[in-house]
Amino acid sequence: MADDKLIVAMDMPNAIEALKMAEQLGDAVNFYKIGLGMLTGGGLALANELKAELGKRIFLDMKLFDIGATVEHAVRGIAQFDLDFLTVHGDPYVVRAAKEGAAGKDLKILAVTILTSLDRADLNDALIKPGDIADLVAERAGKAFDAGADGVIASPQEAAVIRALPEAKGKLIVTPGVRPTGADLGDQKRIATPAQAIANGADHVVVGRPIWTAPSPRDAALSILAELASPQAERPNA
């Protein structure tokens, strides 16, 4: 069984190409992320096929954000598909509504703190209150946990700060913005290597382009898995 610490982001044009990639990765990868960009390309059908037919774990990255009743209704519909993770924005009322929608199911609700593609200048443009990003992420994470979130999405650079929160005990930290050494940064700004992310307190790392644009995606995935199993990925005082 593949190590579930690695989640491969299926940010492909459509479900057909994503299924081909899953076939190439085979038993090396057990956990896949399907995001909003795939929604109109057969994303929900892909999620169900990977789960039901291939036995894979599925992280549905929808980042839901709306009034509470709408979020609750949407999550209740998604929860019937027996998927594993679902993202919502980290506003406490959104998290509470999502947990209501997922009641009675195993679907884990993960709260988005601050997107890993954003820096302080982006937050200023969005009229987000002043402060260091790591501090704001920790504050949002704590509020999301208090509202019932099963975990949070945060950059690997903030994973250690979140893991140290009393509210984070028993909660999940999932980190995008992970790039193997030497990989192109793409649109990510707050990054770390897979080993650094796990050592910082993450439970799962999300990797997309460095795997599916590699000459051998399977070999790229296996290389990351080897790094995740290395001493460099061990948490201090764990």
Phi, psi and omega per residue, in radians:
M1 nan 2.329 3.135
A2 -1.159 2.707 3.109
D3 -1.293 2.084 -3.091
D4 -1.277 -0.045 3.058
K5 -1.081 -0.503 -3.140
L6 -1.621 2.147 3.013
I7 -1.995 2.161 -3.134
V8 -1.635 2.180 3.139
A9 -1.403 2.106 3.140
M10 -1.591 1.086 -3.129
D11 -1.519 1.069 -3.072
M12 -1.851 2.915 -3.087
P13 -1.106 -0.570 -3.094
N14 -2.755 2.992 -3.058
A15 -1.164 -0.539 -3.121
I16 -1.110 -0.808 3.121
E17 -1.162 -0.625 3.129
A18 -1.144 -0.710 3.109
L19 -1.120 -0.666 3.086
K20 -1.083 -0.698 3.115
M21 -1.144 -0.730 3.109
A22 -1.061 -0.638 3.096
E23 -1.143 -0.719 3.110
Q24 -1.108 -0.692 -3.096
L25 -1.319 -0.526 3.055
G26 0.957 -2.355 -3.080
D27 -1.418 0.043 3.099
A28 -1.249 -0.471 -3.066
V29 -2.201 2.327 -3.118
N30 -2.024 -0.123 -2.985
F31 -2.345 2.225 -3.104
Y32 -2.215 2.512 3.036
K33 -1.834 2.270 3.077
I34 -2.064 2.101 -2.997
G35 -1.824 -3.110 -3.082
L36 -1.064 -0.629 -3.125
G37 -1.087 -0.405 -3.136
M38 -1.564 -0.151 -2.987
L39 -0.985 -0.786 -3.130
T40 -1.453 -0.037 3.117
G41 -1.840 0.401 3.114
G42 1.604 0.456 -3.040
G43 -1.066 -0.764 -3.128
L44 -1.203 -0.671 3.073
A45 -1.115 -0.702 3.093
L46 -1.069 -0.790 3.133
A47 -1.004 -0.798 -3.117
N48 -1.162 -0.651 -3.140
E49 -1.221 -0.762 3.115
L50 -1.090 -0.649 -3.110
K51 -1.327 -0.968 -3.002
A52 -1.336 -0.697 -3.051
E53 -1.554 -0.644 -3.051
L54 -1.894 -0.103 3.079
G55 1.249 0.424 -3.122
K56 -1.496 2.745 2.997
R57 -1.512 2.559 -3.021
I58 -2.248 2.268 3.049
F59 -1.926 1.906 3.130
L60 -1.619 1.927 -3.018
D61 -1.744 1.401 -3.081
M62 -1.720 -0.314 -3.127
K63 0.837 0.946 -3.064
L64 -1.104 2.446 3.134
F65 -2.701 2.036 -3.134
D66 -2.979 -3.001 3.052
I67 -1.148 2.723 -3.012
G68 -0.956 -0.791 -3.091
A69 -1.084 -0.669 3.136
T70 -1.202 -0.750 3.103
V71 -1.070 -0.800 -3.139
E72 -1.028 -0.790 -3.131
H73 -1.102 -0.769 -3.125
A74 -1.111 -0.764 -3.129
V75 -1.168 -0.656 3.114
R76 -1.064 -0.670 3.099
G77 -1.178 -0.725 3.139
I78 -1.192 -0.641 -3.048
A79 -1.094 -0.392 -3.120
Q80 -1.210 -0.252 -3.082
F81 -1.555 0.069 3.046
D82 1.050 0.715 3.080
L83 -1.531 3.105 -2.955
D84 -1.815 -0.911 -3.116
F85 -2.170 2.564 3.023
L86 -2.464 2.351 3.116
T87 -1.702 2.512 2.971
V88 -2.354 2.845 3.041
H89 -1.160 2.633 -2.961
G90 -1.415 0.126 3.074
D91 -1.059 2.290 -3.028
P92 -0.934 -0.694 -3.118
Y93 -1.172 -0.556 3.095
V94 -1.204 -0.767 3.125
V95 -1.067 -0.803 -3.136
R96 -1.064 -0.731 3.124
A97 -1.125 -0.728 3.130
A98 -1.107 -0.701 3.116
K99 -1.132 -0.633 3.058
E100 -1.085 -0.758 -3.134
G101 -1.146 -0.510 -3.105
A102 -1.633 0.059 -3.069
A103 -0.967 2.320 3.113
G104 1.487 -0.056 -3.141
K105 -1.997 2.887 3.140
D106 -1.524 -0.012 -3.112
L107 -1.061 2.171 3.122
K108 -1.567 2.274 3.127
I109 -1.664 2.073 -3.140
L110 -1.915 2.276 -3.098
A111 -1.660 2.343 3.051
V112 -1.431 2.228 3.117
T113 -1.540 -1.468 3.035
I114 -2.298 2.232 -3.065
L115 -0.941 2.443 -3.078
T116 -1.243 -0.182 3.090
S117 -1.495 -0.043 -3.064
L118 -1.782 2.562 2.992
D119 -2.149 -3.054 -3.037
R120 -1.076 -0.626 3.115
A121 -1.092 -0.680 3.105
D122 -1.133 -0.698 3.131
L123 -1.160 -0.640 3.078
N124 -1.068 -0.759 3.131
D125 -1.109 -0.526 -3.131
A126 -1.565 0.103 3.110
L127 1.118 0.515 3.053
I128 -1.364 2.464 -3.006
K129 -1.008 2.662 -3.131
P130 -1.073 2.765 3.086
G131 2.462 2.793 3.084
D132 -1.160 2.427 -3.077
I133 -1.020 -0.747 -3.122
A134 -1.050 -0.682 3.119
D135 -1.174 -0.729 3.133
L136 -1.155 -0.698 3.112
V137 -1.088 -0.787 3.138
A138 -1.087 -0.705 3.133
E139 -1.133 -0.790 3.118
R140 -1.132 -0.685 3.129
A141 -1.094 -0.794 3.136
G142 -1.044 -0.737 3.124
K143 -1.168 -0.652 3.120
A144 -1.165 -0.733 3.095
F145 -1.078 -0.750 3.123
D146 -1.068 -0.540 3.140
A147 -1.421 -0.095 3.068
G148 1.942 0.056 -3.141
A149 -1.011 2.446 3.086
D150 -1.373 -0.295 -3.140
G151 -3.081 -3.092 3.133
V152 -2.376 2.780 2.961
I153 -1.797 2.224 3.134
A154 -2.705 2.739 3.122
S155 -1.170 2.687 3.128
P156 -1.059 -0.408 3.136
Q157 -1.236 -0.374 3.125
E158 -1.803 -0.052 -3.057
A159 -1.034 -0.716 -3.106
A160 -1.145 -0.694 3.125
V161 -1.103 -0.750 -3.137
I162 -1.206 -0.744 -3.111
R163 -1.061 -0.492 -3.120
A164 -1.382 -0.196 3.134
L165 -1.176 2.393 3.058
P166 -0.999 -0.614 -3.116
E167 -1.214 -0.260 -3.063
A168 -1.467 -0.086 -3.120
K169 -1.038 2.168 3.129
G170 1.356 0.095 -3.118
K171 -1.753 2.805 -3.127
L172 -1.628 2.500 2.965
I173 -2.162 2.113 -3.129
V174 -2.027 2.243 -3.018
T175 -2.070 1.964 2.836
P176 -1.420 -2.937 -3.124
G177 1.197 0.457 3.141
V178 -1.782 2.247 -3.126
R179 -2.354 2.147 3.032
P180 -1.008 2.700 -3.124
T181 -0.937 2.233 3.111
G182 1.569 -0.102 -3.118
A183 -1.354 2.692 3.071
D184 -1.151 2.430 -3.094
L185 -1.311 -0.389 -3.113
G186 1.028 -2.327 -3.102
D187 -1.689 0.221 -3.127
Q188 -1.578 2.501 -3.110
K189 -2.047 -0.542 -3.103
R190 -1.979 1.651 -2.934
I191 -2.167 2.991 2.992
A192 -2.813 2.951 3.058
T193 -1.349 2.843 3.111
P194 -0.972 -0.770 -3.124
A195 -1.122 -0.728 3.131
Q196 -1.085 -0.702 -3.120
A197 -1.084 -0.794 -3.141
I198 -1.184 -0.727 3.116
A199 -1.095 -0.526 3.139
N200 -1.349 -0.158 3.092
G201 2.132 -0.007 3.126
A202 -1.246 2.617 3.032
D203 -1.656 -0.557 -3.123
H204 -2.433 2.547 3.010
V205 -2.026 2.487 3.135
V206 -1.893 2.160 -3.131
V207 -2.296 2.313 3.140
G208 -2.108 -1.514 -3.018
R209 -0.950 -0.727 3.138
P210 -1.050 -0.328 3.085
I211 -1.614 -0.976 -2.980
W212 -1.438 -0.072 2.985
T213 -1.758 -0.017 -3.133
A214 -1.267 2.687 3.081
P215 -0.969 -0.664 3.042
S216 -2.231 1.692 -3.139
P217 -0.975 -0.671 -3.139
R218 -1.099 -0.783 3.127
D219 -1.114 -0.669 3.117
A220 -1.102 -0.730 3.115
A221 -1.140 -0.747 -3.140
L222 -1.117 -0.616 3.105
S223 -1.133 -0.729 3.103
I224 -1.154 -0.724 3.119
L225 -1.076 -0.665 3.091
A226 -1.131 -0.674 3.095
E227 -1.139 -0.680 3.141
L228 -1.163 -0.419 3.127
A229 -1.637 0.029 -3.069
S230 -1.476 2.863 3.085
P231 -1.031 -0.455 -3.132
Q232 -1.136 -0.346 -3.127
A233 -1.639 0.052 -3.140
E234 -1.359 2.446 -3.141
R235 -1.459 2.342 3.056
P236 -1.047 2.412 3.102
N237 1.068 0.337 -3.131
A238 -1.319 nan nan
